[in-house]
């Protein structure tokens, strides 16, 4: 469909979002579990927690930019466009990972 031609800038934003999301998971994986911290079996890592807060902030900024993009914001069927965007950006991420 012609109306599902995704703008390149939006596709780049979505790919940046996926990268930021992966970074959040990567940082979180390096932190001790909250259960271990509460049980005093591990110490929190303030530096990594700050890194995680910064990565989450970047991820939030990207998702807000994506949602405000006119291609999505003015869509009659926003869900269909969101799915198309996610699929197209995911395919690009998978292709670059190979």
Legacy VTK file of the C-alpha trace (Angstrom):
# vtk DataFile Version 3.0
C-alpha trace
ASCII
DATASET POLYDATA
POINTS 98 float
0.000 0.000 0.000
1.240 3.445 -0.850
0.061 4.858 2.451
2.381 2.449 4.271
5.532 3.845 2.674
7.484 4.465 5.840
9.537 7.673 5.984
13.275 7.033 6.287
13.644 9.313 9.313
10.952 7.382 11.182
12.535 4.065 10.284
15.856 5.340 11.630
14.173 6.456 14.860
12.606 3.020 15.322
15.954 1.311 14.733
17.565 3.689 17.235
14.802 2.737 19.671
15.568 -0.969 19.226
19.267 -0.279 19.862
18.457 1.787 22.977
16.124 -0.940 24.221
18.840 -3.570 23.745
21.253 -1.318 25.637
18.796 -1.113 28.556
18.583 -4.900 28.716
22.357 -5.204 28.460
22.938 -2.822 31.368
20.189 -4.375 33.488
21.654 -7.847 32.949
24.872 -6.638 34.562
23.142 -5.427 37.707
22.529 -7.656 40.712
18.924 -8.696 41.193
16.861 -6.561 43.526
16.051 -9.716 45.494
19.769 -10.264 46.153
20.256 -6.620 47.111
17.341 -6.690 49.569
18.617 -9.978 51.026
22.028 -8.267 51.461
23.599 -10.913 49.224
24.745 -8.295 46.686
25.536 -4.607 46.634
23.870 -2.158 44.263
26.130 -0.617 41.638
25.333 3.124 41.585
27.371 3.746 38.432
25.560 1.062 36.422
22.226 2.162 37.866
22.966 5.678 36.602
23.884 4.226 33.198
20.568 2.350 33.156
18.624 5.482 34.080
20.330 7.379 31.245
19.658 4.568 28.738
16.012 4.398 29.782
15.707 8.150 29.404
17.105 7.947 25.868
14.714 5.099 25.045
11.753 7.110 26.336
12.784 10.146 24.295
12.946 7.999 21.165
9.524 6.428 21.692
8.042 9.881 22.249
9.621 11.121 19.006
8.284 8.092 17.159
4.772 8.612 18.496
4.800 12.319 17.579
5.958 11.684 14.021
3.256 12.938 11.624
3.191 9.631 9.723
1.945 7.929 12.900
0.265 10.807 14.696
-2.032 11.603 11.755
-2.792 8.019 10.784
-6.348 6.813 10.394
-5.235 3.276 11.266
-2.365 3.921 13.651
-2.087 0.275 14.685
-1.506 -0.926 11.115
1.177 1.686 10.657
2.806 0.819 13.994
2.951 -2.862 13.001
4.382 -2.000 9.567
7.001 0.261 11.142
8.000 -2.321 13.728
8.281 -5.039 11.104
10.302 -2.892 8.701
12.656 -1.674 11.431
13.038 -5.174 12.845
13.938 -6.557 9.427
16.601 -3.875 9.100
18.034 -4.696 12.506
18.129 -8.424 11.705
19.834 -7.738 8.371
22.563 -5.624 9.972
23.152 -8.216 12.718
24.058 -10.950 10.225
LINES 1 99
98 0 1 2 3 4 5 6 7 8 9 10 11 12 13 14 15 16 17 18 19 20 21 22 23 24 25 26 27 28 29 30 31 32 33 34 35 36 37 38 39 40 41 42 43 44 45 46 47 48 49 50 51 52 53 54 55 56 57 58 59 60 61 62 63 64 65 66 67 68 69 70 71 72 73 74 75 76 77 78 79 80 81 82 83 84 85 86 87 88 89 90 91 92 93 94 95 96 97
